[in-house]
Amino acid sequence: MSSHVLVLSGPNLAALGTREPEVYGSTTLAQLHDQVTAEADAVGLTVDCRQTDDEAELVGWLHEAARAGWDVVLNPAAFTHYSYALGDACAHLVGCGSRLVEVHLSNPAARESFRQHSVVARSATGTVAGFGPGSYLLALRALAR
């Protein structure tokens, strides 16, 4: 088990706090990263928080984690539903021995039908969804156990 965790957030998450607050809440990405860093410290992990709107960059970060043996907390956002490249990178990560926790601020299963399919879930060690920023914190706690 790695004590270093890469915390990755996908497209449109830089707009947290202002983008559909009725769905995603009022916490900004910077505030979320502060909460994640504090929680990681509390449970004995170190984290590197990153966000991108670029699919290729996200895939590259997953390969970086696989090479380094890091666990990953991933909110793939819209890429969840259709990015087979991301799904393959997640499978590679887990195949290399790292753990992957898929997280979502909202509960995709309770939303539009197209959001109910995840190309990441088949590889994920676990999924935490529907708890807002707490989804990330719960994922870190699970990895620390």
Rosetta constraint file for C-alpha pairs under 8 A:
AtomPair CA 1 CA 71 HARMONIC 7.73 0.50
AtomPair CA 1 CA 98 HARMONIC 7.71 0.50
AtomPair CA 2 CA 69 HARMONIC 6.70 0.50
AtomPair CA 2 CA 70 HARMONIC 5.52 0.50
AtomPair CA 2 CA 71 HARMONIC 6.30 0.50
AtomPair CA 2 CA 98 HARMONIC 7.99 0.50
AtomPair CA 3 CA 44 HARMONIC 7.22 0.50
AtomPair CA 3 CA 45 HARMONIC 4.91 0.50
AtomPair CA 3 CA 46 HARMONIC 6.20 0.50
AtomPair CA 3 CA 70 HARMONIC 7.70 0.50
AtomPair CA 3 CA 144 HARMONIC 7.79 0.50
AtomPair CA 4 CA 45 HARMONIC 5.85 0.50
AtomPair CA 4 CA 46 HARMONIC 4.78 0.50
AtomPair CA 4 CA 47 HARMONIC 5.70 0.50
AtomPair CA 4 CA 48 HARMONIC 7.82 0.50
AtomPair CA 4 CA 70 HARMONIC 5.82 0.50
AtomPair CA 4 CA 71 HARMONIC 6.89 0.50
AtomPair CA 5 CA 45 HARMONIC 7.04 0.50
AtomPair CA 5 CA 46 HARMONIC 6.19 0.50
AtomPair CA 5 CA 47 HARMONIC 4.82 0.50
AtomPair CA 5 CA 48 HARMONIC 6.52 0.50
AtomPair CA 5 CA 70 HARMONIC 5.62 0.50
AtomPair CA 5 CA 71 HARMONIC 4.97 0.50
AtomPair CA 5 CA 72 HARMONIC 5.43 0.50
AtomPair CA 5 CA 73 HARMONIC 7.11 0.50
AtomPair CA 6 CA 47 HARMONIC 5.71 0.50
AtomPair CA 6 CA 48 HARMONIC 5.01 0.50
AtomPair CA 6 CA 49 HARMONIC 6.24 0.50
AtomPair CA 6 CA 50 HARMONIC 7.71 0.50
AtomPair CA 6 CA 65 HARMONIC 7.04 0.50
AtomPair CA 6 CA 70 HARMONIC 6.73 0.50
AtomPair CA 6 CA 71 HARMONIC 6.40 0.50
AtomPair CA 6 CA 72 HARMONIC 4.79 0.50
AtomPair CA 6 CA 73 HARMONIC 6.30 0.50
AtomPair CA 7 CA 47 HARMONIC 6.60 0.50
AtomPair CA 7 CA 48 HARMONIC 5.94 0.50
AtomPair CA 7 CA 49 HARMONIC 4.68 0.50
AtomPair CA 7 CA 50 HARMONIC 6.25 0.50
AtomPair CA 7 CA 72 HARMONIC 5.81 0.50
AtomPair CA 7 CA 73 HARMONIC 4.71 0.50
AtomPair CA 7 CA 74 HARMONIC 6.00 0.50
AtomPair CA 8 CA 49 HARMONIC 6.04 0.50
AtomPair CA 8 CA 50 HARMONIC 5.07 0.50
AtomPair CA 8 CA 51 HARMONIC 5.78 0.50
AtomPair CA 8 CA 58 HARMONIC 7.66 0.50
AtomPair CA 8 CA 72 HARMONIC 7.29 0.50
AtomPair CA 8 CA 73 HARMONIC 6.14 0.50
AtomPair CA 8 CA 74 HARMONIC 4.80 0.50
AtomPair CA 8 CA 75 HARMONIC 6.16 0.50
AtomPair CA 8 CA 76 HARMONIC 7.67 0.50
AtomPair CA 9 CA 13 HARMONIC 6.46 0.50
AtomPair CA 9 CA 49 HARMONIC 7.97 0.50
AtomPair CA 9 CA 50 HARMONIC 6.28 0.50
AtomPair CA 9 CA 51 HARMONIC 4.56 0.50
AtomPair CA 9 CA 52 HARMONIC 6.58 0.50
AtomPair CA 9 CA 74 HARMONIC 6.04 0.50
AtomPair CA 9 CA 75 HARMONIC 4.78 0.50
AtomPair CA 9 CA 76 HARMONIC 6.06 0.50
AtomPair CA 9 CA 77 HARMONIC 7.19 0.50
AtomPair CA 10 CA 51 HARMONIC 5.76 0.50
AtomPair CA 10 CA 52 HARMONIC 5.32 0.50
AtomPair CA 10 CA 53 HARMONIC 5.73 0.50
AtomPair CA 10 CA 54 HARMONIC 7.70 0.50
AtomPair CA 10 CA 55 HARMONIC 7.91 0.50
AtomPair CA 10 CA 58 HARMONIC 7.27 0.50
AtomPair CA 10 CA 74 HARMONIC 7.94 0.50
AtomPair CA 10 CA 75 HARMONIC 5.99 0.50
AtomPair CA 10 CA 76 HARMONIC 4.76 0.50
AtomPair CA 10 CA 77 HARMONIC 5.23 0.50
AtomPair CA 10 CA 78 HARMONIC 7.44 0.50
AtomPair CA 10 CA 79 HARMONIC 7.25 0.50
AtomPair CA 11 CA 51 HARMONIC 7.54 0.50
AtomPair CA 11 CA 52 HARMONIC 5.83 0.50
AtomPair CA 11 CA 53 HARMONIC 3.89 0.50
AtomPair CA 11 CA 54 HARMONIC 7.00 0.50
AtomPair CA 11 CA 76 HARMONIC 7.40 0.50
AtomPair CA 11 CA 77 HARMONIC 5.99 0.50
AtomPair CA 11 CA 78 HARMONIC 6.60 0.50
AtomPair CA 11 CA 79 HARMONIC 7.54 0.50
AtomPair CA 12 CA 16 HARMONIC 7.58 0.50
AtomPair CA 12 CA 53 HARMONIC 6.36 0.50
AtomPair CA 12 CA 77 HARMONIC 7.62 0.50
AtomPair CA 13 CA 29 HARMONIC 6.81 0.50
AtomPair CA 13 CA 51 HARMONIC 7.18 0.50
AtomPair CA 13 CA 77 HARMONIC 7.55 0.50
AtomPair CA 14 CA 28 HARMONIC 7.70 0.50
AtomPair CA 14 CA 29 HARMONIC 5.78 0.50
AtomPair CA 14 CA 51 HARMONIC 6.95 0.50
AtomPair CA 14 CA 52 HARMONIC 7.89 0.50
AtomPair CA 15 CA 19 HARMONIC 5.51 0.50
AtomPair CA 15 CA 28 HARMONIC 7.29 0.50
AtomPair CA 15 CA 29 HARMONIC 7.31 0.50
AtomPair CA 16 CA 21 HARMONIC 7.65 0.50
AtomPair CA 16 CA 24 HARMONIC 6.96 0.50
AtomPair CA 16 CA 25 HARMONIC 7.49 0.50
AtomPair CA 16 CA 26 HARMONIC 6.88 0.50
AtomPair CA 16 CA 27 HARMONIC 6.34 0.50
AtomPair CA 16 CA 28 HARMONIC 4.72 0.50
AtomPair CA 16 CA 29 HARMONIC 5.56 0.50
AtomPair CA 17 CA 21 HARMONIC 6.12 0.50
AtomPair CA 17 CA 24 HARMONIC 7.55 0.50
AtomPair CA 17 CA 25 HARMONIC 6.25 0.50
AtomPair CA 17 CA 26 HARMONIC 4.01 0.50
AtomPair CA 17 CA 27 HARMONIC 4.84 0.50
AtomPair CA 17 CA 28 HARMONIC 4.39 0.50
AtomPair CA 17 CA 29 HARMONIC 7.41 0.50
AtomPair CA 18 CA 26 HARMONIC 6.68 0.50
AtomPair CA 18 CA 28 HARMONIC 7.77 0.50
AtomPair CA 19 CA 24 HARMONIC 7.24 0.50
AtomPair CA 20 CA 24 HARMONIC 6.02 0.50
AtomPair CA 20 CA 25 HARMONIC 7.40 0.50
AtomPair CA 21 CA 25 HARMONIC 4.21 0.50
AtomPair CA 21 CA 26 HARMONIC 5.33 0.50
AtomPair CA 23 CA 106 HARMONIC 6.51 0.50
AtomPair CA 24 CA 105 HARMONIC 6.09 0.50
AtomPair CA 24 CA 106 HARMONIC 6.35 0.50
AtomPair CA 24 CA 132 HARMONIC 6.61 0.50
AtomPair CA 25 CA 132 HARMONIC 6.86 0.50
AtomPair CA 27 CA 31 HARMONIC 6.08 0.50
AtomPair CA 27 CA 32 HARMONIC 6.47 0.50
AtomPair CA 27 CA 133 HARMONIC 7.58 0.50
AtomPair CA 28 CA 32 HARMONIC 6.16 0.50
AtomPair CA 29 CA 33 HARMONIC 6.11 0.50
AtomPair CA 30 CA 34 HARMONIC 6.27 0.50
AtomPair CA 31 CA 35 HARMONIC 6.26 0.50
AtomPair CA 32 CA 36 HARMONIC 6.12 0.50
AtomPair CA 32 CA 133 HARMONIC 6.29 0.50
AtomPair CA 33 CA 37 HARMONIC 6.05 0.50
AtomPair CA 33 CA 49 HARMONIC 6.38 0.50
AtomPair CA 34 CA 38 HARMONIC 6.20 0.50
AtomPair CA 35 CA 39 HARMONIC 6.11 0.50
AtomPair CA 35 CA 137 HARMONIC 7.72 0.50
AtomPair CA 36 CA 40 HARMONIC 6.01 0.50
AtomPair CA 36 CA 47 HARMONIC 7.82 0.50
AtomPair CA 36 CA 136 HARMONIC 6.84 0.50
AtomPair CA 36 CA 137 HARMONIC 6.13 0.50
AtomPair CA 36 CA 140 HARMONIC 7.99 0.50
AtomPair CA 37 CA 41 HARMONIC 6.22 0.50
AtomPair CA 37 CA 46 HARMONIC 7.48 0.50
AtomPair CA 37 CA 47 HARMONIC 6.37 0.50
AtomPair CA 38 CA 42 HARMONIC 6.24 0.50
AtomPair CA 39 CA 43 HARMONIC 6.31 0.50
AtomPair CA 39 CA 137 HARMONIC 6.34 0.50
AtomPair CA 39 CA 140 HARMONIC 7.41 0.50
AtomPair CA 40 CA 44 HARMONIC 6.02 0.50
AtomPair CA 40 CA 45 HARMONIC 4.73 0.50
AtomPair CA 40 CA 46 HARMONIC 5.86 0.50
AtomPair CA 40 CA 47 HARMONIC 6.57 0.50
AtomPair CA 40 CA 140 HARMONIC 6.51 0.50
AtomPair CA 40 CA 141 HARMONIC 8.00 0.50
AtomPair CA 41 CA 45 HARMONIC 5.66 0.50
AtomPair CA 41 CA 46 HARMONIC 6.49 0.50
AtomPair CA 43 CA 140 HARMONIC 7.82 0.50
AtomPair CA 43 CA 141 HARMONIC 6.72 0.50
AtomPair CA 43 CA 144 HARMONIC 6.21 0.50
AtomPair CA 44 CA 144 HARMONIC 7.15 0.50
AtomPair CA 45 CA 144 HARMONIC 7.00 0.50
AtomPair CA 52 CA 57 HARMONIC 7.01 0.50
AtomPair CA 52 CA 58 HARMONIC 6.69 0.50
AtomPair CA 54 CA 58 HARMONIC 6.42 0.50
AtomPair CA 55 CA 59 HARMONIC 6.26 0.50
AtomPair CA 55 CA 79 HARMONIC 7.57 0.50
AtomPair CA 55 CA 83 HARMONIC 7.99 0.50
AtomPair CA 55 CA 86 HARMONIC 7.38 0.50
AtomPair CA 56 CA 60 HARMONIC 6.13 0.50
AtomPair CA 57 CA 61 HARMONIC 6.25 0.50
AtomPair CA 58 CA 62 HARMONIC 6.41 0.50
AtomPair CA 58 CA 86 HARMONIC 7.53 0.50
AtomPair CA 59 CA 63 HARMONIC 6.42 0.50
AtomPair CA 59 CA 85 HARMONIC 7.19 0.50
AtomPair CA 59 CA 86 HARMONIC 5.69 0.50
AtomPair CA 59 CA 89 HARMONIC 5.94 0.50
AtomPair CA 60 CA 64 HARMONIC 6.20 0.50
AtomPair CA 61 CA 65 HARMONIC 6.23 0.50
AtomPair CA 62 CA 66 HARMONIC 6.21 0.50
AtomPair CA 62 CA 72 HARMONIC 7.84 0.50
AtomPair CA 62 CA 89 HARMONIC 6.23 0.50
AtomPair CA 62 CA 90 HARMONIC 6.80 0.50
AtomPair CA 62 CA 93 HARMONIC 6.51 0.50
AtomPair CA 63 CA 67 HARMONIC 6.21 0.50
AtomPair CA 63 CA 89 HARMONIC 6.69 0.50
AtomPair CA 63 CA 92 HARMONIC 7.70 0.50
AtomPair CA 63 CA 93 HARMONIC 6.68 0.50
AtomPair CA 64 CA 68 HARMONIC 6.23 0.50
AtomPair CA 65 CA 69 HARMONIC 5.82 0.50
AtomPair CA 65 CA 70 HARMONIC 4.91 0.50
AtomPair CA 65 CA 71 HARMONIC 6.96 0.50
AtomPair CA 65 CA 72 HARMONIC 7.29 0.50
AtomPair CA 65 CA 93 HARMONIC 7.11 0.50
AtomPair CA 65 CA 98 HARMONIC 7.95 0.50
AtomPair CA 66 CA 70 HARMONIC 6.40 0.50
AtomPair CA 66 CA 92 HARMONIC 7.29 0.50
AtomPair CA 66 CA 93 HARMONIC 4.71 0.50
AtomPair CA 66 CA 94 HARMONIC 7.69 0.50
AtomPair CA 66 CA 96 HARMONIC 6.00 0.50
AtomPair CA 66 CA 97 HARMONIC 7.78 0.50
AtomPair CA 66 CA 98 HARMONIC 6.58 0.50
AtomPair CA 67 CA 96 HARMONIC 7.91 0.50
AtomPair CA 69 CA 96 HARMONIC 7.43 0.50
AtomPair CA 69 CA 97 HARMONIC 7.02 0.50
AtomPair CA 69 CA 98 HARMONIC 5.76 0.50
AtomPair CA 70 CA 98 HARMONIC 5.91 0.50
AtomPair CA 70 CA 99 HARMONIC 7.76 0.50
AtomPair CA 71 CA 98 HARMONIC 4.97 0.50
AtomPair CA 71 CA 99 HARMONIC 4.80 0.50
AtomPair CA 71 CA 100 HARMONIC 5.96 0.50
AtomPair CA 71 CA 143 HARMONIC 7.85 0.50
AtomPair CA 72 CA 98 HARMONIC 7.52 0.50
AtomPair CA 72 CA 99 HARMONIC 6.35 0.50
AtomPair CA 72 CA 100 HARMONIC 4.89 0.50
AtomPair CA 72 CA 101 HARMONIC 6.34 0.50
AtomPair CA 73 CA 100 HARMONIC 5.92 0.50
AtomPair CA 73 CA 101 HARMONIC 4.83 0.50
AtomPair CA 73 CA 102 HARMONIC 6.08 0.50
AtomPair CA 73 CA 103 HARMONIC 6.85 0.50
AtomPair CA 73 CA 136 HARMONIC 7.20 0.50
AtomPair CA 73 CA 139 HARMONIC 6.72 0.50
AtomPair CA 73 CA 140 HARMONIC 7.49 0.50
AtomPair CA 74 CA 100 HARMONIC 7.17 0.50
AtomPair CA 74 CA 101 HARMONIC 6.15 0.50
AtomPair CA 74 CA 102 HARMONIC 4.96 0.50
AtomPair CA 74 CA 103 HARMONIC 5.84 0.50
AtomPair CA 75 CA 102 HARMONIC 5.88 0.50
AtomPair CA 75 CA 103 HARMONIC 4.85 0.50
AtomPair CA 75 CA 104 HARMONIC 5.66 0.50
AtomPair CA 76 CA 80 HARMONIC 5.09 0.50
AtomPair CA 76 CA 102 HARMONIC 7.55 0.50
AtomPair CA 76 CA 103 HARMONIC 7.80 0.50
AtomPair CA 76 CA 104 HARMONIC 7.99 0.50
AtomPair CA 77 CA 104 HARMONIC 7.24 0.50
AtomPair CA 78 CA 82 HARMONIC 7.76 0.50
AtomPair CA 79 CA 83 HARMONIC 5.06 0.50
AtomPair CA 79 CA 86 HARMONIC 7.35 0.50
AtomPair CA 80 CA 115 HARMONIC 7.90 0.50
AtomPair CA 80 CA 117 HARMONIC 7.52 0.50
AtomPair CA 80 CA 118 HARMONIC 5.05 0.50
AtomPair CA 80 CA 119 HARMONIC 5.85 0.50
AtomPair CA 80 CA 120 HARMONIC 6.21 0.50
AtomPair CA 81 CA 114 HARMONIC 7.10 0.50
AtomPair CA 81 CA 115 HARMONIC 6.17 0.50
AtomPair CA 81 CA 116 HARMONIC 7.64 0.50
AtomPair CA 81 CA 117 HARMONIC 5.51 0.50
AtomPair CA 81 CA 118 HARMONIC 4.90 0.50
AtomPair CA 81 CA 119 HARMONIC 5.92 0.50
AtomPair CA 82 CA 118 HARMONIC 7.55 0.50
AtomPair CA 82 CA 119 HARMONIC 6.53 0.50
AtomPair CA 83 CA 87 HARMONIC 6.31 0.50
AtomPair CA 83 CA 119 HARMONIC 6.86 0.50
AtomPair CA 84 CA 88 HARMONIC 6.02 0.50
AtomPair CA 84 CA 119 HARMONIC 6.42 0.50
AtomPair CA 85 CA 89 HARMONIC 6.23 0.50
AtomPair CA 86 CA 90 HARMONIC 6.17 0.50
AtomPair CA 86 CA 119 HARMONIC 7.77 0.50
AtomPair CA 86 CA 120 HARMONIC 7.24 0.50
AtomPair CA 87 CA 91 HARMONIC 6.30 0.50
AtomPair CA 87 CA 119 HARMONIC 5.15 0.50
AtomPair CA 87 CA 120 HARMONIC 4.83 0.50
AtomPair CA 87 CA 123 HARMONIC 7.56 0.50
AtomPair CA 88 CA 92 HARMONIC 6.23 0.50
AtomPair CA 89 CA 93 HARMONIC 6.19 0.50
AtomPair CA 90 CA 94 HARMONIC 6.33 0.50
AtomPair CA 90 CA 100 HARMONIC 7.50 0.50
AtomPair CA 90 CA 120 HARMONIC 6.51 0.50
AtomPair CA 90 CA 123 HARMONIC 6.13 0.50
AtomPair CA 90 CA 124 HARMONIC 7.47 0.50
AtomPair CA 91 CA 95 HARMONIC 5.94 0.50
AtomPair CA 91 CA 122 HARMONIC 7.93 0.50
AtomPair CA 91 CA 123 HARMONIC 5.15 0.50
AtomPair CA 92 CA 96 HARMONIC 6.21 0.50
AtomPair CA 93 CA 97 HARMONIC 6.86 0.50
AtomPair CA 93 CA 98 HARMONIC 5.83 0.50
AtomPair CA 93 CA 99 HARMONIC 7.59 0.50
AtomPair CA 93 CA 100 HARMONIC 7.73 0.50
AtomPair CA 94 CA 98 HARMONIC 4.91 0.50
AtomPair CA 94 CA 99 HARMONIC 5.75 0.50
AtomPair CA 94 CA 100 HARMONIC 6.70 0.50
AtomPair CA 94 CA 123 HARMONIC 6.66 0.50
AtomPair CA 94 CA 124 HARMONIC 7.61 0.50
AtomPair CA 99 CA 124 HARMONIC 7.34 0.50
AtomPair CA 99 CA 125 HARMONIC 5.84 0.50
AtomPair CA 99 CA 143 HARMONIC 7.89 0.50
AtomPair CA 100 CA 123 HARMONIC 7.54 0.50
AtomPair CA 100 CA 124 HARMONIC 5.03 0.50
AtomPair CA 100 CA 125 HARMONIC 5.25 0.50
AtomPair CA 100 CA 126 HARMONIC 6.95 0.50
AtomPair CA 101 CA 124 HARMONIC 5.63 0.50
AtomPair CA 101 CA 125 HARMONIC 5.72 0.50
AtomPair CA 101 CA 126 HARMONIC 5.00 0.50
AtomPair CA 101 CA 127 HARMONIC 5.50 0.50
AtomPair CA 101 CA 128 HARMONIC 7.32 0.50
AtomPair CA 101 CA 139 HARMONIC 6.22 0.50
AtomPair CA 102 CA 120 HARMONIC 7.26 0.50
AtomPair CA 102 CA 121 HARMONIC 7.04 0.50
AtomPair CA 102 CA 124 HARMONIC 6.15 0.50
AtomPair CA 102 CA 125 HARMONIC 7.98 0.50
AtomPair CA 102 CA 126 HARMONIC 6.38 0.50
AtomPair CA 102 CA 127 HARMONIC 4.64 0.50
AtomPair CA 102 CA 128 HARMONIC 6.37 0.50
AtomPair CA 103 CA 127 HARMONIC 5.71 0.50
AtomPair CA 103 CA 128 HARMONIC 4.85 0.50
AtomPair CA 103 CA 129 HARMONIC 5.51 0.50
AtomPair CA 103 CA 135 HARMONIC 5.95 0.50
AtomPair CA 103 CA 136 HARMONIC 6.31 0.50
AtomPair CA 103 CA 139 HARMONIC 7.32 0.50
AtomPair CA 104 CA 108 HARMONIC 7.50 0.50
AtomPair CA 104 CA 128 HARMONIC 6.51 0.50
AtomPair CA 104 CA 129 HARMONIC 4.54 0.50
AtomPair CA 104 CA 130 HARMONIC 6.31 0.50
AtomPair CA 104 CA 131 HARMONIC 7.84 0.50
AtomPair CA 104 CA 132 HARMONIC 7.33 0.50
AtomPair CA 104 CA 135 HARMONIC 6.51 0.50
AtomPair CA 104 CA 136 HARMONIC 7.97 0.50
AtomPair CA 105 CA 129 HARMONIC 5.89 0.50
AtomPair CA 105 CA 130 HARMONIC 5.24 0.50
AtomPair CA 105 CA 131 HARMONIC 5.82 0.50
AtomPair CA 105 CA 132 HARMONIC 3.99 0.50
AtomPair CA 105 CA 133 HARMONIC 6.06 0.50
AtomPair CA 105 CA 134 HARMONIC 7.84 0.50
AtomPair CA 105 CA 135 HARMONIC 6.23 0.50
AtomPair CA 106 CA 129 HARMONIC 5.97 0.50
AtomPair CA 106 CA 130 HARMONIC 4.08 0.50
AtomPair CA 106 CA 131 HARMONIC 6.64 0.50
AtomPair CA 106 CA 132 HARMONIC 6.11 0.50
AtomPair CA 107 CA 111 HARMONIC 6.87 0.50
AtomPair CA 107 CA 129 HARMONIC 5.11 0.50
AtomPair CA 107 CA 130 HARMONIC 4.12 0.50
AtomPair CA 107 CA 131 HARMONIC 7.89 0.50
AtomPair CA 108 CA 112 HARMONIC 7.53 0.50
AtomPair CA 108 CA 115 HARMONIC 5.43 0.50
AtomPair CA 108 CA 116 HARMONIC 5.42 0.50
AtomPair CA 108 CA 129 HARMONIC 7.45 0.50
AtomPair CA 108 CA 130 HARMONIC 7.75 0.50
AtomPair CA 109 CA 113 HARMONIC 7.79 0.50
AtomPair CA 109 CA 115 HARMONIC 7.05 0.50
AtomPair CA 109 CA 116 HARMONIC 4.93 0.50
AtomPair CA 110 CA 116 HARMONIC 7.79 0.50
AtomPair CA 111 CA 115 HARMONIC 6.45 0.50
AtomPair CA 111 CA 116 HARMONIC 7.16 0.50
AtomPair CA 112 CA 116 HARMONIC 7.01 0.50
AtomPair CA 113 CA 117 HARMONIC 7.81 0.50
AtomPair CA 118 CA 122 HARMONIC 7.79 0.50
AtomPair CA 120 CA 124 HARMONIC 6.29 0.50
AtomPair CA 121 CA 126 HARMONIC 7.75 0.50
AtomPair CA 121 CA 127 HARMONIC 7.30 0.50
AtomPair CA 127 CA 139 HARMONIC 7.92 0.50
AtomPair CA 128 CA 135 HARMONIC 5.45 0.50
AtomPair CA 128 CA 136 HARMONIC 7.68 0.50
AtomPair CA 128 CA 138 HARMONIC 7.23 0.50
AtomPair CA 128 CA 139 HARMONIC 6.58 0.50
AtomPair CA 129 CA 135 HARMONIC 5.80 0.50
AtomPair CA 130 CA 135 HARMONIC 6.83 0.50
AtomPair CA 131 CA 135 HARMONIC 4.97 0.50
AtomPair CA 133 CA 137 HARMONIC 6.94 0.50
AtomPair CA 134 CA 138 HARMONIC 6.00 0.50
AtomPair CA 135 CA 139 HARMONIC 6.23 0.50
AtomPair CA 136 CA 140 HARMONIC 6.41 0.50
AtomPair CA 137 CA 141 HARMONIC 6.34 0.50
AtomPair CA 138 CA 142 HARMONIC 6.22 0.50
AtomPair CA 139 CA 143 HARMONIC 6.31 0.50
AtomPair CA 140 CA 144 HARMONIC 6.16 0.50
AtomPair CA 141 CA 145 HARMONIC 6.45 0.50
